[in-house]
Amino acid sequence: MRDRGGYPRWPGASARPGGGLGRRDGVLGRRLRTMAAMGLLDDPADLGPTFVRGPRLRHSASPWGLAAGHLRARGAVCVAVTNFFDNSISVYTRLGYGFLREVDKVAVGAGPTGIVAGDWDGDGHLDLAVTNFSADSVSILRGNGRGDFVQQAKIPVGAGPTAVVAGDWNRNGSLDLAISNRNGDSVSVLRGTGDGGFEPVGSVPVGRFPAGIVAGDWNGDGLLDLAVVNHFDHDVSILRNTGGGRFKPGGTVGVSRFPGAVAVGDWNGDGVPDLAVANGRSHDVAVLLGDGDGDFRWTASVPTGRAPSDIAVGDWNGDGVLDLAVTNRDTADVSILRGDGDGTFVEVGRVPVGQSPRGIVVTDCDGDGRSDLVVANLTGKSLTVLLNSTGADGRAGDDGDDDGPPWLPHGRAWRARRW
């Protein structure tokens, strides 16, 4: 969905749901809906989606945040991971069959948490930006298109930067950044110069202990706005873009207890961006529907596992409707929430992962054109790959036994447990 000025209503919205990583044409989804209407699918979980737990990759540090993309146009798939206690990031590329290989490790500032990928200098190669929580800075890393990254600059921001989002705030064709400062109760805005550099624009006050942050055009004026969750205030701050890359407070929306992550997408198909918020102490996801004028309404809460910490968005079963995947820190699993196209979601199951899962990202780990997931397990010191296994009839695409595909030496096929 694009606004009247031709710009996407939120970053990545010009591509298929999930950032263009899911390339199926939706025939499967239409077939499943038809079968459901005919009464041939008697269980809601039969519509999928389902995931196979793929390789669990040992990681030398404690992984926190994740970002994914292509190293260059039509280049290798890349997954970048922040290592909180190691003050570094790791870079992985796809080997196939769900396996990833670490190809680079780069020192950044102290306590890296959030990470975002983009092309900061317009050379067609993937670059990175990392929030350094303990150093009150953002590291800018330049990529060479082959999996190597070099820290180009450290830019001071507010106290305790936690999450970062990229977008073109002033519509000049260069990507900019916005950072939530957890200990500073603010959002820092950095303007991209187009050559890989960034300039501070200022900061905007928000609520207490801001965490996750996303961008989208909430009011259809052609300018990207921001939304940030306030952990201690149990609400979401809406920041409106006033032009020139500057923002002002635009009100708050109450949610449930201790929100920590937020995601953006069109949940009800009306062409207006909506929000989903993970509430860590009420163990659910709040669904906020946008009205197109910049306001949001809390319409539903979807139960998840305990202490949900991050949210990924994609069309997992190819029905043209966005679904969600939520990492649950205390139950060490991922909730799969199927979107029904009217702004509601149903938890169709959970997939076990490693200990204390934090970040989650969408990418194609096995090259089959479907959106898979990678999960960062903080205290488990590992990455878990979840392969999209939704089959031609909407059921799990494994080989029929419970030990996983034959090429997965230590994997286990997990049909989404039905609730």
ABEGO torsion letter per residue (X at the ends): XBBAAGBBABBGAABBBGGGABABAGAAAAAAAAAAAAGABABAAAAOBBBBBBBBBBBABBBABBBBEBABBGBBBBBBBBBAAAGBBBBBBBAEGGBBBBABBBBBBBGBBBBBBBBAAGAGBBBBBBBBAAAGBBBBBBBAGAGBBBBABBBBBBBGBABBBBBBAAGAGBBBBBBBBAAAGBBBBBBBAGAGBBBBAEBBBBBBGBBBBBBBBAAGAGBBBBBBBBAAAGBBBBBBBAEGGBBBBAEBBBBBBGBABBBBEBAAGAGBBBBBBBBAAAGBBBBBBBAGAGBBBBABBBBBBBGBABBBBBBAAGAGBBBBBBBBAAAGBBBBBBBAGAGBBBBAEBBBBBBGBBBBBBBBAAGAGBBBBBBBBAAAGBBBBBBBABBAAGBBABAGBAAEBAABAABBBBBBBBX
